[in-house]
Amino acid sequence: MQNNVYDVLSERGLIAQTTHEKEIRELLGKEKVSFYIGFDPTADSLHVGHFLQMVVMKHMQEYAQPTIALAGGGTGHIGDPSGRTDMRQMMTTDIINHNCECFKKQLSSVIDFSDGKALMVNNADWLLNLNYIEFLRDIGSCFSVNQMLTAECFKQRLEKGLSFLEFNYMLMQAYDFLMLSREYDCKIELGGDDQWSNILAGMDLCRRKDQKQVYGMTFTLLTNSEGKKMGKTQSGAVWLDPNKTPPYDFYQYWVNVQDADVIKCLKLLTFVPMEQIREMEKWEGKELNEAKRILAYEVTKMVHGEEEAQKCKNAAEAVFSGGGVSADMPTTVIADVVGMGVLDMLVKTGLLSSKGEARRLVQQNGLSINDEKYTDANGVVTADMIKDGGMIIKKGKKVFHRVVTE
């Protein structure tokens, strides 16, 4: 085990930028340094992009660095413009509070909150009761509008329009760092690389108000070999909530990553030892499929637990070895499926989002039913398709689904 978590993060390719590389590395090597990562409650579940941040927190926690997860119960009322081309949907206080509660439960699957090893703090505690005039005089006076407009998070929005509401977001996130520095002696803010401008603003505010040196570090955004954000499928984001993305679908997402991305994902998202990953870097062809299965198992284990990960692994092996059936494979119950249009059935399973998509799949020879190609886009489900109370649908080469009548 290396004696500095900075070297671990660096070796695995997690670090994108640092404000003071030498000083941060020295700090992390010689003392316990309180750090924080913020999570805005924009939905009632975290997704794969957040998972990378959770992995960073776990690495830090393994080296006993005091960990703060900041729920954006206050900033969630505004919405971060970073990486956005449009304004976020406004949410009610009840929805924001509910989402924050969901986040803590999901974070707890990876981060240890017991015995004060990590804290969950909510910025609603200091943001919601601010006096606007006092805030403008005390905090707003520390910010240059000219400088703010050069920030990447604002530049890309200026062409389409940036609301004054969102323009305040940077001040609020900077204020978070100031409050955490004062209350918890927090010295480092971590975040995705799209948070660089906000982190710099917080550091500058701590310097101006308290003459205190704090630091910032961003980590790599989860992108594929083409530079596109990972964690999206045809049906939307890959969520950590099993009700939004079933564990088997979550597992299959990682099994199906591109060959060019599997080693990078193993480094960024798992705790598989680097010596083992370096050996996998030499693998080619079918060997890479084994690397993908290791990736899928390790990530699923962290998010959904070892038992669920083993179920997904067993189900995938049963399904792919000759089109077998597994009790753990994704299943939809459709009691009146006989006589239903095949396209309607496909939409009802959630495999396709519309009949138009389902029609294209059939016309492009991408559908098999009970291991036989199905090419009739106007066909209906017949009784002889139901074998032992169900049928197996295969979309493309790798997506299997079972439909049962009860």
C-alpha positions as CSV (number, residue, x, y, z in Angstrom):
1,M,0.0,0.0,0.0
2,Q,1.4,3.4,-1.0
3,N,1.8,5.9,1.8
4,N,0.2,8.8,0.0
5,V,-3.3,8.7,-1.4
6,Y,-2.3,11.4,-3.9
7,D,0.0,8.9,-5.6
8,V,-2.8,6.3,-5.7
9,L,-5.2,8.8,-7.4
10,S,-2.5,9.9,-9.8
11,E,-1.5,6.4,-10.8
12,R,-5.1,5.4,-11.6
13,G,-5.6,8.5,-13.8
14,L,-8.2,10.1,-11.5
15,I,-6.6,13.5,-11.1
16,A,-7.3,16.1,-13.8
17,Q,-6.1,19.4,-12.3
18,T,-4.7,20.6,-9.0
19,T,-4.3,24.2,-7.8
20,H,-1.0,23.4,-5.9
21,E,0.2,19.9,-6.8
22,K,3.3,19.9,-4.6
23,E,1.6,21.3,-1.5
24,I,-1.5,19.1,-1.9
25,R,0.7,16.0,-2.2
26,E,2.8,17.0,0.9
27,L,-0.4,17.7,2.9
28,L,-2.0,14.4,2.1
29,G,1.3,12.6,2.9
30,K,1.9,14.0,6.4
31,E,-1.5,14.9,8.0
32,K,-5.2,14.2,8.0
33,V,-6.7,16.7,5.7
34,S,-10.5,17.4,5.7
35,F,-11.9,17.5,2.2
36,Y,-15.3,17.8,0.6
37,I,-17.3,16.9,-2.5
38,G,-20.7,18.4,-3.3
39,F,-23.7,16.6,-4.7
40,D,-26.6,18.7,-6.0
41,P,-30.0,16.9,-5.6
42,T,-31.1,17.3,-9.2
43,A,-32.8,13.8,-9.1
44,D,-33.8,11.2,-6.6
45,S,-30.8,9.0,-7.5
46,L,-27.1,9.4,-8.1
47,H,-25.8,8.1,-11.5
48,V,-22.7,6.6,-12.9
49,G,-21.0,10.1,-13.2
50,H,-21.4,10.6,-9.4
51,F,-20.1,7.1,-8.8
52,L,-16.6,8.1,-9.9
53,Q,-16.7,10.9,-7.3
54,M,-17.7,8.3,-4.7
55,V,-14.8,6.1,-5.7
56,V,-12.4,9.1,-5.1
57,M,-14.0,9.6,-1.7
58,K,-13.4,5.9,-0.8
59,H,-9.8,6.1,-1.8
60,M,-9.4,9.2,0.4
61,Q,-11.2,7.5,3.3
62,E,-9.0,4.4,3.0
63,Y,-6.1,6.7,3.9
64,A,-8.1,8.1,6.9
65,Q,-8.7,11.5,5.4
66,P,-11.7,13.3,7.0
67,T,-14.5,13.1,4.5
68,I,-17.4,15.5,4.0
69,A,-20.2,14.8,1.5
70,L,-22.1,18.0,0.9
71,A,-25.7,17.7,-0.1
72,G,-26.8,20.8,-2.1
73,G,-30.1,21.4,-0.3
74,G,-29.5,25.1,-0.8
75,T,-27.7,25.2,-4.2
76,G,-30.3,22.7,-5.5
77,H,-32.8,25.6,-5.5
78,I,-30.7,27.4,-8.2
79,G,-29.0,24.7,-10.3
80,D,-25.4,24.6,-11.5
81,P,-24.9,25.9,-15.0
82,S,-21.6,24.0,-15.4
83,G,-21.7,21.7,-18.4
84,R,-25.3,22.7,-19.3
85,T,-26.7,24.2,-22.5
86,D,-30.0,25.0,-20.9
87,M,-31.4,26.1,-17.5
88,R,-32.2,23.3,-15.0
89,Q,-35.8,22.5,-14.0
90,M,-36.8,24.3,-10.8
91,M,-37.6,21.9,-7.9
92,T,-39.8,22.3,-4.8
93,T,-38.2,22.2,-1.3
94,D,-39.9,18.9,-0.6
95,I,-38.5,17.3,-3.7
96,I,-35.0,18.7,-2.9
97,N,-35.1,17.3,0.7
98,H,-36.3,13.9,-0.6
99,N,-33.5,13.7,-3.1
100,C,-30.9,14.6,-0.4
101,E,-32.2,11.7,1.7
102,C,-31.9,9.3,-1.2
103,F,-28.3,10.5,-1.8
104,K,-27.2,9.7,1.7
105,K,-28.5,6.1,1.4
106,Q,-26.7,5.6,-1.9
107,L,-23.5,7.2,-0.7
108,S,-23.5,4.9,2.3
109,S,-23.1,1.9,-0.1
110,V,-19.5,3.1,-0.8
111,I,-18.6,5.6,1.9
112,D,-18.4,4.6,5.6
113,F,-20.3,7.2,7.7
114,S,-20.0,5.2,11.0
115,D,-18.1,6.6,14.0
116,G,-17.6,10.0,12.4
117,K,-15.4,8.6,9.6
118,A,-17.5,10.7,7.2
119,L,-20.0,13.5,7.5
120,M,-23.0,14.3,5.5
121,V,-23.6,18.1,5.6
122,N,-26.4,20.1,3.9
123,N,-25.7,23.6,2.6
124,A,-29.3,24.5,3.1
125,D,-28.3,25.0,6.8
126,W,-26.4,28.2,5.8
127,L,-27.8,29.2,2.4
128,L,-31.5,29.3,2.9
129,N,-31.6,31.9,5.7
130,L,-29.1,34.3,4.2
131,N,-29.9,38.0,4.3
132,Y,-29.6,39.1,0.7
133,I,-28.2,42.6,1.3
134,E,-25.7,41.3,3.8
135,F,-24.6,38.5,1.4
136,L,-24.2,41.0,-1.4
137,R,-22.1,43.3,0.8
138,D,-20.0,40.6,2.5
139,I,-19.6,38.1,-0.3
140,G,-20.7,39.7,-3.6
141,S,-18.1,42.5,-3.1
142,C,-15.3,39.8,-3.4
143,F,-16.3,38.8,-7.0
144,S,-15.4,40.5,-10.3
145,V,-18.1,40.1,-12.9
146,N,-15.5,40.5,-15.6
147,Q,-13.5,37.6,-14.2
148,M,-16.6,35.4,-13.7
149,L,-17.6,35.8,-17.3
150,T,-14.3,34.3,-18.4
151,A,-15.1,31.0,-16.5
152,E,-15.9,28.1,-18.8
153,C,-19.1,27.3,-17.0
154,F,-20.5,30.7,-18.0
155,K,-18.9,31.3,-21.4
156,Q,-20.7,28.4,-23.1
157,R,-24.0,29.7,-21.8
158,L,-23.7,33.3,-22.9
159,E,-24.7,32.7,-26.5
160,K,-28.0,31.0,-25.5
161,G,-28.6,33.1,-22.5
162,L,-27.6,32.9,-18.8
163,S,-30.1,33.9,-16.1
164,F,-29.1,36.0,-13.2
165,L,-30.3,33.2,-11.0
166,E,-27.7,30.8,-12.4
167,F,-25.0,33.6,-12.3
168,N,-25.3,33.5,-8.5
169,Y,-24.4,29.8,-8.4
170,M,-20.6,30.4,-8.3
171,L,-21.0,32.7,-5.3
172,M,-23.0,30.1,-3.4
173,Q,-20.6,27.3,-4.1
174,A,-17.7,29.5,-3.1
175,Y,-19.6,30.4,0.1
176,D,-19.9,26.6,0.8
177,F,-16.1,26.3,0.8
178,L,-15.8,29.3,3.2
179,M,-18.4,27.8,5.6
180,L,-16.8,24.3,5.5
181,S,-13.4,25.8,6.1
182,R,-14.6,27.7,9.1
183,E,-16.8,25.0,10.6
184,Y,-14.8,21.8,9.8
185,D,-11.3,23.1,9.0
186,C,-11.9,21.8,5.4
187,K,-8.8,22.4,3.3
188,I,-9.5,20.8,-0.1
189,E,-12.5,20.9,-2.4
190,L,-12.7,18.0,-4.9
191,G,-15.0,17.8,-7.9
192,G,-15.3,16.8,-11.5
193,D,-13.2,18.8,-14.0
194,D,-16.2,20.9,-15.0
195,Q,-16.1,22.3,-11.4
196,W,-12.7,24.0,-11.8
197,S,-14.0,27.6,-12.0
198,N,-16.3,27.1,-9.0
199,I,-13.5,25.6,-6.9
200,L,-11.1,28.5,-7.8
201,A,-13.8,30.9,-6.7
202,G,-14.1,29.2,-3.3
203,M,-10.4,29.2,-2.8
204,D,-10.2,32.9,-3.6
205,L,-13.1,33.7,-1.2
206,C,-11.4,31.8,1.7
207,R,-8.2,33.8,1.0
208,R,-10.0,37.2,0.9
209,K,-12.3,36.7,3.9
210,D,-10.1,34.6,6.2
211,Q,-6.6,34.9,4.8
212,K,-6.6,31.1,4.7
213,Q,-4.9,28.9,2.2
214,V,-7.1,26.2,0.9
215,Y,-6.7,23.9,-2.2
216,G,-8.6,22.5,-5.1
217,M,-8.3,19.3,-7.1
218,T,-10.5,18.0,-9.9
219,F,-10.8,14.5,-11.3
220,T,-11.2,13.1,-14.7
221,L,-14.8,13.1,-16.1
222,L,-16.0,9.7,-17.1
223,T,-15.8,9.7,-20.9
224,N,-15.3,7.0,-23.5
225,S,-12.5,6.8,-26.1
226,E,-14.4,9.2,-28.4
227,G,-14.6,11.9,-25.6
228,K,-18.3,11.4,-25.0
229,K,-19.7,11.2,-21.4
230,M,-20.3,7.6,-20.3
231,G,-23.3,6.5,-18.3
232,K,-26.0,7.0,-20.9
233,T,-28.1,4.4,-22.7
234,Q,-30.9,4.5,-25.2
235,S,-33.4,4.6,-22.3
236,G,-31.5,7.4,-20.4
237,A,-28.9,7.7,-17.6
238,V,-27.4,4.6,-15.8
239,W,-28.7,5.2,-12.3
240,L,-27.4,3.8,-9.0
241,D,-31.0,3.3,-7.8
242,P,-32.0,-0.4,-8.5
243,N,-35.6,0.8,-9.2
244,K,-34.4,3.1,-12.0
245,T,-31.7,0.9,-13.5
246,P,-32.1,-2.8,-12.4
247,P,-28.9,-4.4,-11.2
248,Y,-28.8,-6.8,-14.2
249,D,-29.0,-3.9,-16.6
250,F,-26.4,-2.0,-14.6
251,Y,-24.1,-5.0,-14.8
252,Q,-24.7,-5.4,-18.5
253,Y,-23.8,-1.8,-19.1
254,W,-20.3,-2.5,-18.0
255,V,-20.0,-5.8,-19.8
256,N,-20.9,-3.9,-23.0
257,V,-18.3,-1.1,-22.7
258,Q,-16.1,-0.6,-25.7
259,D,-12.8,-2.6,-25.8
260,A,-10.9,0.8,-25.8
261,D,-12.6,1.9,-22.5
262,V,-12.4,-1.2,-20.3
263,I,-8.9,-0.7,-18.9
264,K,-9.5,3.0,-18.2
265,C,-12.8,2.1,-16.4
266,L,-11.0,-0.5,-14.3
267,K,-8.5,2.1,-13.2
268,L,-11.0,4.8,-12.5
269,L,-13.9,2.9,-11.0
270,T,-12.6,-0.2,-9.2
271,F,-10.2,-1.1,-6.5
272,V,-8.6,-4.0,-8.6
273,P,-4.9,-3.7,-7.9
274,M,-2.9,-1.8,-10.5
275,E,-0.5,-4.8,-11.0
276,Q,-3.5,-6.9,-12.1
277,I,-4.8,-4.1,-14.3
278,R,-1.3,-3.7,-16.0
279,E,-1.5,-7.4,-16.9
280,M,-4.9,-6.9,-18.4
281,E,-3.5,-4.1,-20.5
282,K,-1.7,-6.8,-22.5
283,W,-4.9,-8.7,-23.1
284,E,-6.5,-8.7,-26.6
285,G,-9.7,-10.0,-28.3
286,K,-11.7,-12.4,-26.2
287,E,-9.5,-11.9,-23.2
288,L,-10.9,-8.3,-23.0
289,N,-14.4,-9.8,-22.5
290,E,-13.1,-11.3,-19.2
291,A,-11.7,-7.9,-18.2
292,K,-15.2,-6.5,-18.9
293,R,-16.8,-9.1,-16.7
294,I,-14.4,-8.3,-13.9
295,L,-15.2,-4.6,-14.3
296,A,-19.0,-5.3,-14.3
297,Y,-18.8,-7.5,-11.2
298,E,-16.6,-5.1,-9.2
299,V,-18.7,-2.0,-9.9
300,T,-22.0,-3.8,-9.3
301,K,-20.6,-5.2,-6.1
302,M,-19.8,-1.7,-4.8
303,V,-23.2,-0.2,-5.8
304,H,-25.6,-3.1,-5.1
305,G,-23.6,-5.5,-2.9
306,E,-21.8,-8.8,-3.4
307,E,-24.9,-11.0,-3.4
308,E,-26.6,-9.0,-6.1
309,A,-23.4,-8.8,-8.2
310,Q,-23.0,-12.6,-8.0
311,K,-26.7,-13.0,-9.1
312,C,-26.0,-10.7,-12.1
313,K,-22.9,-12.6,-13.0
314,N,-24.7,-16.0,-12.8
315,A,-27.6,-14.7,-14.8
316,A,-25.4,-13.3,-17.5
317,E,-23.4,-16.6,-17.8
318,A,-26.6,-18.6,-18.0
319,V,-28.1,-16.4,-20.7
320,F,-25.0,-16.1,-22.9
321,S,-24.1,-19.8,-22.7
322,G,-26.4,-21.0,-25.5
323,G,-29.3,-18.6,-24.8
324,G,-30.2,-20.2,-21.5
325,V,-32.7,-18.9,-19.1
326,S,-31.8,-17.5,-15.6
327,A,-34.2,-16.7,-12.8
328,D,-32.2,-13.5,-12.3
329,M,-32.4,-12.1,-15.9
330,P,-34.6,-9.0,-16.5
331,T,-38.2,-10.1,-16.7
332,T,-41.5,-8.4,-17.5
333,V,-44.9,-9.9,-16.6
334,I,-47.5,-9.4,-19.3
335,A,-50.5,-11.5,-18.5
336,D,-52.4,-10.9,-21.8
337,V,-49.3,-11.0,-24.1
338,V,-50.9,-13.6,-26.5
339,G,-52.5,-11.6,-29.3
340,M,-50.5,-8.5,-28.5
341,G,-48.6,-6.8,-31.3
342,V,-44.9,-7.7,-31.1
343,L,-43.9,-4.0,-31.3
344,D,-46.3,-3.1,-28.4
345,M,-44.8,-6.0,-26.4
346,L,-41.3,-4.6,-27.0
347,V,-42.3,-1.2,-25.8
348,K,-44.0,-2.6,-22.7
349,T,-40.8,-4.4,-21.7
350,G,-38.9,-1.1,-21.8
351,L,-36.4,-2.5,-24.3
352,L,-37.5,0.1,-26.8
353,S,-38.9,3.5,-26.0
354,S,-41.4,3.7,-28.9
355,K,-43.0,1.6,-31.6
356,G,-41.0,3.4,-34.2
357,E,-37.8,2.2,-32.5
358,A,-39.2,-1.3,-32.2
359,R,-40.1,-1.3,-35.9
360,R,-36.6,-0.3,-36.9
361,L,-35.1,-3.0,-34.7
362,V,-37.2,-5.7,-36.4
363,Q,-36.6,-4.3,-39.9
364,Q,-32.9,-4.3,-39.3
365,N,-32.9,-8.0,-38.2
366,G,-32.0,-7.0,-34.7
367,L,-34.7,-9.1,-32.9
368,S,-34.7,-12.7,-31.9
369,I,-37.5,-14.5,-30.1
370,N,-36.7,-17.9,-28.5
371,D,-33.3,-17.9,-30.3
372,E,-34.9,-17.4,-33.7
373,K,-34.7,-14.2,-35.9
374,Y,-38.0,-12.4,-35.9
375,T,-38.7,-10.2,-39.0
376,D,-42.4,-9.5,-39.1
377,A,-42.9,-5.9,-37.9
378,N,-46.7,-6.3,-38.1
379,G,-46.8,-9.6,-36.3
380,V,-48.5,-10.6,-33.0
381,V,-47.5,-12.8,-30.2
382,T,-48.9,-16.3,-30.6
383,A,-49.5,-19.1,-28.1
384,D,-46.7,-21.3,-29.5
385,M,-44.1,-18.5,-28.7
386,I,-44.8,-19.1,-25.0
387,K,-42.6,-21.9,-23.8
388,D,-42.8,-23.0,-20.2
389,G,-44.8,-19.9,-19.4
390,G,-42.6,-17.4,-21.1
391,M,-40.4,-16.4,-24.0
392,I,-36.8,-15.1,-24.4
393,I,-36.3,-11.9,-26.4
394,K,-32.9,-10.9,-27.7
395,K,-32.2,-7.4,-28.8
396,G,-29.1,-7.2,-31.0
397,K,-26.3,-9.5,-29.9
398,K,-26.1,-8.9,-26.1
399,V,-29.4,-7.7,-24.6
400,F,-31.6,-10.5,-23.3
401,H,-35.1,-10.1,-21.7
402,R,-37.7,-12.6,-20.6
403,V,-41.5,-12.1,-20.9
404,V,-43.7,-14.3,-18.7
405,T,-47.5,-14.5,-18.4
406,E,-47.6,-14.7,-14.6
